[in-house]
Amino acid sequence: MTLPPARAFAPELLLAAQGVKVAFFDVDGVMTDGGILYSDEGETLKRFHTLDGLGLKLLQRAGITPVVITGRDSKPLRKRLEALGVGEVHYGTEDKRPAAEKTLASLGLDWSQAAAMGDDWPDLPVMRRCAIAVAPPDAHVEVRQCARYVTQAAAGHGAAREFCDLLLVASGRYAQLLEAYG
C-alpha cells in the first residue's frame, strides 16, 4: 500500500517555485555547517550530509539543474560535487551574480525560472533575483529577511535537502520519485 508523501509546504511557496528549472546553492553555511576545519598540513576539511547529496541527485532526475556557486575551492568539495554528478559549478567566486547570469544564459533560462539558497551577504545578489530564495535558520539576518522560506533543518544537517524537497514538490515530481523507493 502506498502512503501519501509526508512532506508538505505552504501553497504560496509551491506556486512561487512551480516553474523553477535551475537551483543555485552556496556551500559553506548551506551544504556544510559553516565551520572550516584545517588539517595539520593546512588542507581544508569539509563535512557533508548525505540527505543533501540525495536531494541534489533527485533534482537532476526531476529535470532541475543544481548549480553550485561558492567563494571557496577545495579538493573535498570538488570530490563531493563530482560524486553527486553536479556539473555546473563555479569555484572561488566572490561575485556570484555574474556566474549565475552566465549559467542562466547557457541554459537558456531567466531569473523567473531560478531558485537560490544562501546564508550570507555574497549570496544576496543571486537570491534577490530568483523566483524563490531560501535560507537555513542560522543564516545572517539580512539573508533570512530576503528569503521567502527559512528551512527547519540547519545548514549542513539537511537544509539543502529541504530546499530540494520544496522544488521537487513544486515541480510535481516528489511523489513519483518517492514511489521509486517504495
C-alpha positions in Angstrom: 0.0 0.0 0.0 1.4 3.4 -1.0 1.2 6.1 1.6 0.9 9.8 0.5 4.1 11.8 1.0 4.6 13.3 4.4 6.5 16.4 3.1 4.2 19.4 2.6 4.8 23.1 2.0 2.6 26.2 2.0 0.7 26.7 -1.3 2.1 30.1 -1.9 5.7 28.7 -1.7 4.8 25.9 -4.1 3.3 28.5 -6.5 6.5 30.6 -6.3 8.7 27.6 -7.0 6.5 26.0 -9.7 8.5 26.9 -12.8 12.0 26.5 -11.4 14.4 24.8 -13.7 17.7 25.7 -12.0 18.7 25.9 -8.4 21.7 27.9 -7.1 23.5 26.7 -4.0 26.1 28.2 -1.8 28.3 25.7 0.0 29.7 26.9 3.3 26.8 27.6 5.6 24.3 25.8 3.3 25.7 22.4 2.4 28.0 22.5 5.4 27.5 23.9 8.9 29.8 26.8 8.0 32.7 25.6 10.0 36.1 25.4 8.3 38.5 22.7 9.5 42.2 22.6 8.6 44.4 19.6 8.9 48.0 19.9 10.3 49.1 20.2 6.7 46.7 23.1 6.1 44.3 21.1 4.0 40.7 22.2 4.2 38.3 19.5 5.6 34.6 19.5 4.9 31.6 17.6 6.3 28.6 17.0 4.1 25.3 15.5 4.9 24.0 12.5 2.8 20.4 13.9 2.9 21.6 16.9 0.9 23.5 14.8 -1.5 20.5 12.7 -2.5 18.5 15.9 -2.8 20.9 17.2 -5.4 20.6 13.9 -7.3 16.8 13.9 -7.1 16.7 17.5 -8.6 18.7 16.2 -11.6 16.3 13.3 -12.0 13.4 15.8 -12.0 15.0 18.0 -14.7 16.1 20.8 -12.3 19.7 21.7 -12.7 21.6 22.2 -9.4 24.3 24.8 -9.7 26.9 25.5 -7.0 28.4 29.0 -6.8 31.0 29.2 -4.0 33.6 31.6 -2.8 35.9 28.7 -1.9 37.6 25.9 -3.7 38.9 22.6 -2.2 39.7 19.0 -3.1 37.0 17.7 -0.7 34.4 19.9 -2.3 35.4 19.0 -5.8 35.3 15.3 -4.9 31.8 15.6 -3.3 30.2 17.5 -6.2 31.8 15.2 -8.8 30.4 12.1 -6.9 27.0 13.7 -7.0 27.2 14.5 -10.7 26.9 18.2 -10.3 28.3 19.6 -13.5 27.5 23.3 -13.1 30.0 24.6 -10.5 31.7 28.0 -10.1 34.6 27.7 -7.6 36.3 30.7 -6.0 33.6 33.1 -7.0 33.1 36.0 -4.7 30.8 38.0 -7.1 28.1 35.4 -7.6 25.6 37.3 -9.8 27.7 37.2 -13.0 28.3 33.5 -12.5 24.6 32.9 -12.1 23.8 35.1 -15.2 26.3 33.1 -17.2 24.7 29.8 -16.2 21.2 31.1 -16.9 22.3 32.2 -20.4 24.0 28.9 -21.1 20.8 27.0 -20.1 18.5 29.4 -22.0 16.7 30.3 -18.8 15.9 33.5 -16.9 15.7 34.6 -13.3 12.0 33.7 -13.1 13.0 30.0 -13.6 15.7 30.1 -10.9 15.7 29.4 -7.1 18.6 30.1 -4.7 19.8 29.1 -1.3 22.4 31.1 0.6 23.4 32.1 4.0 25.4 35.4 3.8 25.8 38.7 2.0 27.6 37.4 -1.1 24.5 35.3 -1.8 22.1 38.2 -1.8 22.6 39.4 -5.4 21.5 36.0 -6.7 18.8 35.4 -4.1 17.1 38.7 -4.7 16.6 38.0 -8.4 15.3 34.5 -8.2 11.7 33.3 -8.3 12.2 31.9 -4.8 15.0 32.3 -2.2 15.7 30.0 0.7 18.0 30.3 3.7 18.9 28.0 6.6 17.9 29.1 10.0 21.4 30.1 11.0 21.9 32.4 8.0 22.8 36.0 8.5 19.7 38.1 9.5 19.7 40.1 6.2 19.7 36.8 4.2 16.8 35.4 6.3 14.9 38.6 5.7 15.4 38.2 1.9 14.4 34.5 1.9 10.8 33.5 1.1 11.4 30.4 3.1 13.7 29.5 6.0 14.3 25.8 6.4 13.7 23.9 9.6 16.8 21.9 9.2 20.2 23.5 10.0 22.9 24.2 7.5 24.9 21.0 6.9 22.2 18.9 8.5 19.6 18.6 5.8 18.8 22.2 5.0 19.8 21.9 1.3 17.7 18.7 1.1 14.7 20.6 2.5 15.2 23.2 -0.3 15.4 20.4 -2.9 12.2 18.8 -1.5 10.4 22.1 -1.9 11.4 22.3 -5.5 10.5 18.7 -6.1 7.1 19.1 -4.6 6.5 22.3 -6.6 7.6 20.5 -9.8 5.0 17.7 -9.2 7.8 15.1 -9.2 8.2 14.5 -5.5 5.6 11.7 -5.1 6.8 9.9 -8.2 10.4 10.0 -7.1 9.4 8.8 -3.6 7.4 5.9 -5.1 10.5 4.6 -6.8 11.9 3.9 -3.3 8.7 2.1 -2.3 
